[in-house]
Amino acid sequence: MVDHGTVTDTPMPWRAGANENTVFAVSGNVTIEGKPLPAGRYGLHMIPGKEQWTIIFSKNAGAWGSFSYDPAEDALRVTVTPHAHPYRELLTYEFTTRKPTEAVAELQWEELAVPFTIQVPNANDLYISRLIEELTSVPGFTWQGYQRAASFCLQQNTHLDQGLKWAEDSISQPGVGQANFTTLRTKAEILSKLGRKAEAAATMQTALKLRTATPLEIYQYGRQLLTDKKLEEAMTIFRYNASRFGDEWPTHVGLARGYSALGDLKQALEHAREAVSQAPDPQNKQAMEAIVKSLEAGKAI
């Protein structure tokens, strides 16, 4: 704490920047170093120390520096440990860790860095509330908006009842919904996670039999079954794809992967070679050539 002899003669912290407050703003409730900080805008101040620094989040975010700093306006104080850092000429703030529910913000200047950890409790609840809000605007007038919201619930395994409602909206909401492979598959997979296996199977069969279903969509579904270790189910889908669409690149890729997963490398190699000759672009051709080499060497893919 330093007495600058201006505005007040009370010792004050460092303004953690220059001139106007450095401002830390969060749109939702977070924790800083494990301590709660409500959504809002905060003036950032710091008290340097040899071994530890104190970081202050002040409710006054519009001050000029720390000259009028008042500890009564503190929203939160946390203690952190600085560390050495490669030289930086200009004072910089970086987010050195970026995860869906956690980030590390770090002040870096000269050969010193001062980090603090930000975490978002109940992140899925927050995200769902934002999706509900967004679907009252432009995304709510397309099936894609509802399908993506449902897909978030599916992938995160959260709020599945809400996800099912969105999946149904993506299919049948008047003027918006569309019963296509993507929307029906999303609904089927949510039903499966909810334990409603018979409904899930019926919905997926409807998707597979759609006139508009493409061989690539069906292949991708089979590939997901492989990832889920449902080998026989995946092979059934790959065979169905081949019986429906015949000599197509996705059907051969699927059969190559399916036979390989079941240990029939000879059949897998046959279909992989066909897929090389039918590859739609150089990138996919290169990938299939690598698969052929692996199978020729007796290695499953």
Sequence and secondary structure as in RCSB ss.txt:
>XXXX:A:sequence
MVDHGTVTDTPMPWRAGANENTVFAVSGNVTIEGKPLPAGRYGLHMIPGKEQWTIIFSKNAGAWGSFSYDPAEDA
LRVTVTPHAHPYRELLTYEFTTRKPTEAVAELQWEELAVPFTIQVPNANDLYISRLIEELTSVPGFTWQGYQRAA
SFCLQQNTHLDQGLKWAEDSISQPGVGQANFTTLRTKAEILSKLGRKAEAAATMQTALKLRTATPLEIYQYGRQL
LTDKKLEEAMTIFRYNASRFGDEWPTHVGLARGYSALGDLKQALEHAREAVSQAPDPQNKQAMEAIVKSLEAGKA
I
>XXXX:A:secstr
 B   SS  S B B SSSSB EEEEESS EEETTEEE SEEEEEEEE  SS EEEEEES  S BTTTT  GGGEE
EEEEE  EEEEEEEEEEEEEEEEETTEEEEEEEEEEEEEEEEEE TTHHHHHHHHHHHHTTSGGGGSHHHHHHHH
HHHHHHT  HHHHHHHHHHHHHSTTT    HHHHHHHHHHHHHTT HHHHHHHHHHHHT TT  HHHHHHHHHHH
HHTT HHHHHHHHHHHHHHH S HHHHHHHHHHHHHTT HHHHHHHHHHHHHH SSHHHHHHHHHHHHHHHTT  
 
